[in-house]
Amino acid sequence: MSGRRRFAADIAADTSELLHVAFVLSTEPHARLLDVDADAALALPGVVAVMTGADIGLRLFGRSLRDYPVLAVDRVLFAGQRVAAVAAEDPETAHRAARMVDVSYEPLSPLYDLEDVFGEHDVELHPGAQGYEGATDDHPFGNLQGADVVVDGDVDAAFAECDHVREDTFVFDRVHSAPLEPHACVVDARGEHVSVWSSNKVPNRLRADLALLADRAVGDIHVHPTNIGGDFGSKAAPYLEVVCLLLSERTQRPVAARMTYTEMLGTTAVRHPGRLRLRTGLRQGRIHAHEAEAILDGGAFAAIKPRATRVVSILGHAYANYEVCVRDERAMTVYSNNPPGGHVRSPGEFQSVFAGESQVDLLARTCGEDPIAFRLRRTTVPEVRGILEELRAGVQPWGGDGPDVGVGVATFGCRAGNGESVVAARATSSGVVLRVGVPDQGSGMYATFRLLAAQALEIPREAVHVEAIGADETLTDAGAGSSRVTAVVGSACIDACSRLLEELGPPDPDEGGGYWPAARLERMGTPEVSVEGVGRNRRGEAAAVKPTYGGLALQVTVDRMTGQFVIRRAMLVVAPGRIANPVGFRGQLEGGFVYGLSQAVLERLVVEQGQLVTASLGDYKLACIGDVPPLEIRHVRVGAETEGELRAVGELANIGVAPALANAIDDAVGVRIRTLPITGEDVWQALRSVGQEG
């Protein structure tokens, strides 16, 4: 650990000409903008420029739907929306001046929660929604962001055939992705070309967005490779970069912006709060009918979500590991005057697997079956069967370890996201260079690429070098996200190495091992050989990356007097494909477990009457090492063919913590928690309601 890695915010110290930007954020959750008076701010020594929505006009960004203004023009739709930007000689002056900008509002009726959205009112937050780029024709009511549906059969007829039906509603609160390195950028638009250093995780899309929103040619913009410093779904939108580019054009100076933690928590992607109702029926012991209805609070804008439905991937996961005869699953996301919802680690799966695996346990108890045995009888996935067998053997020694001690299990899966990446490989006399477009978000991906290339070429790892290039017109890349990096970019590295071998020929033992391409190039009379490799994933295609499956068991002790619980130990079992980087693989599983634990028991982004309450990492609690129980990790293999397959693992382990915990608490003291996060107060209230406290 050297501490020498540089992030986007560190680049700001490289030039004395740099201007620093602070944003004026709306204090109103829903209001008409009457006036933005910047005279006092402009009079402050050190202030160079102030930019408002009136200066630049309505410029909308978005991944599948462009509905989010770079700066508000006529209305604000959540407290925290960017209204103006101040550029000054130093950060302190910029923030002081931003507080001096006088914004006049005319408050409008707000929609704070789902009850408000579906209540009696005439408030339409996006009356021009059908005119947004990316809008669809299906728009049944004014505050709908998006809808999704998965139907397989006549569910009403199937329920009529069931001999047992249960229905449960699960509620989940708003949480944040909470990367520790805040969003930051530096933009230099002096002259004909634009240089950008940004924590945005998708350089190619960022460049396209900047070109569109700043009316520049794509080829004029160079997005430099930059270390991201953690993402978890938060760093895919141009929150800062467009304004910085426009200010740099105006002032002819480089411009930097860096979010405070308060700004990051209050203005960037959150996990959608909402509710999920599950109705499931058994017929002769089989899961015969399943119905799901999800309603999610998408906040003020849909722009941060990449799916065309504008609904996170919440459908199809609750009972994904089990045989279900008939399904009818529906979801909708609605607009409100809250911070916008986006993709946070395992978007949709985190909520739906919590609900589904909780209800599976409830069905098992209703049938009088052991929860693991119930799952084994109904799973259709060989990997899940192997995981459950391993969990059963692993928890058996835990036994009955005293009163108010329980064990809970959950199974889950993770798929790599869609996307394509191109990697260039160049063999020289001194080593092989892999040129990649994907930025490093801190997971050790570049070390994995080096290992994959070294194994494919049979050369020392030290002879492989990874060169990050940022945005590039020839080397397409889908960005660092959706658990696709190892599976997709790693496959591109392997493909590039295969093409190198086609050019160089296979290794020859007579060449003495080591870095053999040097001798081969000399014999060929050429200083280097360059090729490109492609990796891609399209879900539903025969060649798609296969899912990774996992299972988790937790043992808890519950104090009936207070409801407080302690997780005593945990066992995570996974069925991986090829483990390309054992250290990175374990790090992803351990990190995912801690992330899931944090969001299952600690994290709650509190927004009251549209105002952010947990406005710092002092108020918004994250799990630390002292919160983590002993964790045992085991692997199972199902079929020799899985040994060579690269699969996703980044968003696997966090999914199962919440349902396994709820199941363990129920096993310990007989109360069911259906809300997230799960707190000791929730358990105490549940015990009190059934007369078991103390």
Stockholm file with secondary structure:
# STOCKHOLM 1.0

chainA/1-694         MSGRRRFAADIAADTSELLHVAFVLSTEPHARLLDVDADAALALPGVVAVMTGADIGLRLFGRSLRDYPVLAVDRVLFAGQRVAAVAAEDPETAHRAARMVDVSYEPLSPLYDLEDVFGEHDVELHPGAQGYEGATDDHPFGNLQGADVVVDGDVDAAFAECDHVREDTFVFDRVHSAPLEPHACVVDARGEHVSVWSSNKVPNRLRADLALLADRAVGDIHVHPTNIGGDFGSKAAPYLEVVCLLLSERTQRPVAARMTYTEMLGTTAVRHPGRLRLRTGLRQGRIHAHEAEAILDGGAFAAIKPRATRVVSILGHAYANYEVCVRDERAMTVYSNNPPGGHVRSPGEFQSVFAGESQVDLLARTCGEDPIAFRLRRTTVPEVRGILEELRAGVQPWGGDGPDVGVGVATFGCRAGNGESVVAARATSSGVVLRVGVPDQGSGMYATFRLLAAQALEIPREAVHVEAIGADETLTDAGAGSSRVTAVVGSACIDACSRLLEELGPPDPDEGGGYWPAARLERMGTPEVSVEGVGRNRRGEAAAVKPTYGGLALQVTVDRMTGQFVIRRAMLVVAPGRIANPVGFRGQLEGGFVYGLSQAVLERLVVEQGQLVTASLGDYKLACIGDVPPLEIRHVRVGAETEGELRAVGELANIGVAPALANAIDDAVGVRIRTLPITGEDVWQALRSVGQEG
#=GR chainA/1-694 SS CCSCCCBGGGGGGGCTTCEEEEEEECSCSSEEEEEEECHHHHHSTTEEEEEEHHHHCCCEECSSSCCEESSCSSEECSTTCEEEEEEESSHHHHHHHHHHCEEEEEECCCCCSHHHHTSSCCCCSCTTGGGSTTCCSCCCSTTEEEEEEEEESCHHHHHHTCSEEEEEEEEECCEECCCSSCCEEEEECCSSCEEEEECCSCHHHHHHHHHHHTTCCGGGEEEECCBCCCCTTCSCSCTTHHHHHHHHHHHTSCEEEECCHHHHHHHSCEECCEEEEEEEEEETTEEEEEEEEEEEECCSCCTTCCSTTSSCSCTTCTTTTBCEEEEEEEEEEECCSSCCBCCCSSTTHHHHHHHHHHHHHHHHHHTTCCHHHHHHHHBCCHHHHHHHHHHHHHHGGGCCCSTTEEEEEEEEEECCCCEEEEEEEEEESSCEEEEECSCCCSSCHHHHHHHHHHHHHTCCGGGEEEEECCSCSSSCCCCSCTTCIIIIIHHHHHHHHHHHHHHHCCCCGGGTSSSTHHHHHHHHTCSEEEEEEEEEECTTSTTSCCCEEEEEEEEEEECTTTCCEEEEEEEEEEECSCCSCHHHHHHHHHHHHHHHHHHHHTCCCCEETTEESCCSTTTSCCCCGGGCCCEEEEECCCSGGGGGCCCCCTTTGGGGHHHHHHHHHHHHHSCCCCEESCCHHHHHHHHHHTTCCC
#=GC SS_cons         CCSCCCBGGGGGGGCTTCEEEEEEECSCSSEEEEEEECHHHHHSTTEEEEEEHHHHCCCEECSSSCCEESSCSSEECSTTCEEEEEEESSHHHHHHHHHHCEEEEEECCCCCSHHHHTSSCCCCSCTTGGGSTTCCSCCCSTTEEEEEEEEESCHHHHHHTCSEEEEEEEEECCEECCCSSCCEEEEECCSSCEEEEECCSCHHHHHHHHHHHTTCCGGGEEEECCBCCCCTTCSCSCTTHHHHHHHHHHHTSCEEEECCHHHHHHHSCEECCEEEEEEEEEETTEEEEEEEEEEEECCSCCTTCCSTTSSCSCTTCTTTTBCEEEEEEEEEEECCSSCCBCCCSSTTHHHHHHHHHHHHHHHHHHTTCCHHHHHHHHBCCHHHHHHHHHHHHHHGGGCCCSTTEEEEEEEEEECCCCEEEEEEEEEESSCEEEEECSCCCSSCHHHHHHHHHHHHHTCCGGGEEEEECCSCSSSCCCCSCTTCIIIIIHHHHHHHHHHHHHHHCCCCGGGTSSSTHHHHHHHHTCSEEEEEEEEEECTTSTTSCCCEEEEEEEEEEECTTTCCEEEEEEEEEEECSCCSCHHHHHHHHHHHHHHHHHHHHTCCCCEETTEESCCSTTTSCCCCGGGCCCEEEEECCCSGGGGGCCCCCTTTGGGGHHHHHHHHHHHHHSCCCCEESCCHHHHHHHHHHTTCCC
//
